[in-house]
Amino acid sequence: MVTLGVIADVQWADEEDGFNYLKTVKRCYRGAGETLGVAVDFWSAQDAPPKFIAQLGDLLDGRNAKPGNSKAALDVAMGHFARTQIGAVHVVGNHELLNFTKVECRTNFASALNPSGNEYHSFVEGGVKFMVLDSFQENIILPGRPDITD
């Protein structure tokens, strides 16, 4: 049996709370980073911690691209993963592509489970083969354009 921690759509930004594009859902940008930290700490404290953490995309929010602080925001978010001995695999979401080019994502999201940082890759953990696919093979999202997607 293989256990893993899964988290998606963190959308961290050092910004005041706001709303989604349609103004129907409140977004707690700073609180999202705190929640990520709580999740990593929870997994780390387990008697049998997960074999790895799967971060399924949108770790950052597109708001980070506006003031040009994408890398600093990513460093804060990735700092949560650095606090644990649990490996992580990172999937690129549309909000990553609002902050970085695909080449930058490869560098930013390389890990022990994916040393090349490729958007598509596979690895074996506990006798199970995991395959990560690139849902943005054909990408129309441009970095720095948070107005074109939610």
C-alpha positions in Angstrom: 0.0 0.0 0.0 1.2 3.5 -0.8 -0.1 6.6 0.9 0.3 10.1 -0.4 -0.7 13.5 0.7 -2.7 15.5 -1.9 -3.2 19.2 -2.1 -4.5 21.4 -5.0 -5.5 25.0 -5.7 -3.6 26.6 -2.8 -3.4 29.8 -4.8 -1.0 31.5 -2.3 -0.4 35.3 -2.6 0.8 37.9 -0.2 -2.4 39.9 -0.9 -5.4 41.0 1.0 -8.4 38.7 0.7 -10.4 39.1 -2.5 -12.9 37.3 -4.7 -12.8 35.1 -7.8 -13.3 36.6 -11.3 -17.1 36.6 -11.0 -17.0 38.0 -7.4 -19.0 35.0 -6.1 -16.3 33.2 -4.1 -14.1 34.8 -1.4 -10.4 34.0 -1.7 -8.1 34.1 1.3 -4.8 34.5 -0.3 -2.6 34.7 2.8 -4.7 32.1 4.6 -4.0 29.7 1.7 -0.3 29.7 2.5 -1.1 29.0 6.2 -3.3 26.1 5.2 -0.5 24.7 3.1 1.8 24.8 6.1 -0.8 23.1 8.3 -1.2 20.3 5.7 2.5 19.7 5.4 2.9 19.7 9.2 0.0 17.3 9.6 1.5 14.8 7.1 4.9 15.1 8.7 3.5 14.3 12.1 1.9 11.1 11.1 3.2 7.8 12.6 3.4 6.6 9.1 3.8 9.7 6.9 2.8 9.6 3.3 5.5 8.4 0.8 5.1 11.7 -1.1 3.0 14.8 -1.4 1.3 15.5 -4.7 0.8 19.2 -5.2 -1.7 19.2 -8.1 -1.3 22.7 -9.5 -2.2 26.3 -8.8 0.2 26.6 -5.8 0.4 30.3 -6.5 -2.3 32.7 -7.5 -2.1 34.8 -10.7 -2.1 38.0 -8.5 1.6 37.3 -7.9 2.4 38.2 -11.5 1.0 41.7 -11.3 3.6 43.2 -8.9 6.3 41.0 -10.4 7.0 39.0 -7.3 6.3 35.5 -8.6 9.6 34.0 -7.6 9.5 35.4 -4.1 5.9 34.1 -3.6 7.0 30.7 -4.9 10.0 30.6 -2.5 7.6 31.2 0.4 5.2 28.4 -0.8 8.0 25.9 -1.5 9.5 26.7 1.9 6.6 24.7 3.4 7.7 21.6 1.4 11.3 22.1 2.4 10.4 21.8 6.1 9.6 18.1 5.7 11.5 15.0 4.7 8.5 13.9 2.6 9.2 14.1 -1.1 6.9 16.2 -3.3 5.8 16.1 -6.9 4.5 19.3 -8.4 2.0 19.6 -11.2 1.8 22.8 -13.2 -1.5 24.5 -13.2 -2.8 27.5 -15.1 -1.9 29.9 -12.3 1.7 28.7 -12.5 1.6 29.6 -16.2 0.4 33.1 -15.3 3.5 33.6 -13.2 6.2 31.7 -15.1 7.0 30.3 -18.6 7.0 26.6 -19.0 10.8 26.6 -19.0 10.8 28.5 -15.7 8.3 26.0 -14.3 10.7 23.1 -15.1 13.4 24.8 -13.0 11.1 25.9 -10.2 9.3 22.5 -9.7 12.2 20.1 -10.1 12.4 17.7 -7.1 13.9 14.4 -6.1 10.8 12.6 -7.6 11.2 14.7 -10.8 14.8 15.9 -11.1 14.3 17.2 -14.7 11.2 19.2 -13.8 9.5 18.0 -16.9 5.8 18.6 -16.9 5.2 15.0 -17.9 7.1 12.2 -16.1 6.7 9.0 -14.2 8.2 7.5 -11.1 7.7 4.3 -9.0 6.9 4.5 -5.3 6.1 1.4 -3.2 5.8 -0.7 -6.3 3.2 1.6 -7.9 4.0 3.5 -11.1 2.7 7.1 -11.0 2.4 9.0 -14.2 2.1 12.8 -14.4 0.8 14.2 -17.6 1.1 17.8 -19.0 -2.4 19.2 -19.3 -1.0 22.3 -20.9 0.9 20.7 -23.7 -0.7 23.3 -26.0 -0.7 26.4 -23.8 -2.4 29.7 -24.7 -1.8 31.2 -21.3 0.8 33.9 -21.2 2.8 34.8 -18.1 1.7 38.1 -16.6 -1.9 37.9 -18.0 -4.1 37.0 -15.0 -7.0 38.7 -16.8 -7.4 35.8 -19.3 -8.2 33.0 -16.9 -9.6 32.4 -13.4 
